[in-house]
Amino acid sequence: MSPELLRLVWTATLDSLYMVAVSGLLGTLFGAPLGIFLATSGKGELFAAPIANRVLGLVVNATRSTPFIILVVAIIPFTRAIVGTSIGTSAAIVPLTIAATPFIARIIEAAIREVDHGLIEASLAMGATPLQVVRKVLVPEALPGITLGLTLTAVTLLANSAMVGAVGGGGLGDLG
């Protein structure tokens, strides 16, 4: 390989890693509270709010079922309003984050729902508040599943960063 090609590959790799890291972090910051809310706000749950749960669940499902490339094109005006441009690695972070947030939310929701209900009941019986149950029981018990899900999210974001790179996002998808 020529030195110039190596430099291009290295730069594109760093751009892709930047997009994945920032959108993964932002997706987790937005998706974690959403996932916890979805897991704990159903009928008969700790923070029962079934109507809000159903509405947010529909939004999450609609976003997750939208093909990524269509999402990228559909939110170009939103991306331009936030970043000031619709091309480049910083602009690519917006659709990557919007795609990652509901994905992470569902992963966290599923991991929390896998926690034994007996632990929740025991915590409440010992006087824990619902918020303490979430912080000290649900999240720690669900952490292995959440970690695996976040790993899957990082791989998915890398694949999506290549796709967004093909439409002007930069990174490895733009290398060629």
C-alpha positions, 0 to 999 in steps of 0.5 A: 500500500502506498503511504497516501492510501494508508493515510486516507484509510487511517483518517477515514478510520478515525472519522468513523470511530469519532462518529461511533463514539460520539453517537454511541455516547449520546445515544446512551445518554438519551436511550438509557433513561428512555429504556428505564422509563419503558421498563418501569412505566407499564401497567402495574410497574414501579412508575405506572404510566401506561399511556406515556409508556404506550406513546413512547413505545410507539415512537421507539418502534416507529424510529427503529423500524425506519430503514437507516438510509431513509432516516438519514435523508428524512432528517437532513433539515433537522441535521442542518438546523442542529449542526449547520450543515448536512455533510461531514462527520459532525453532521453524521452524528445526528442521524446515528444518534437518532437511530441509536437512541431507540435501539439502546432504549429497547436493549435496556428495557429488555435487560431490565425486564429480565431481572427477577421480579422477586428482587423488586418485591423484596426491595420494596418490602424492605422499604426501598423507594421505587427510585432506589429499586431502579438505581440499586437493584434493576440497573446493577442486575441488568448491567451484563445484558446492557453491556452486551447490548451496547457492544451490539450497538457499537457494531451497528453504529459502525455499519451505519457510519459506513452507510452514512459516509456513502451519502456525505458523512465521511469516514470509511463509507466515503473512502472510495 
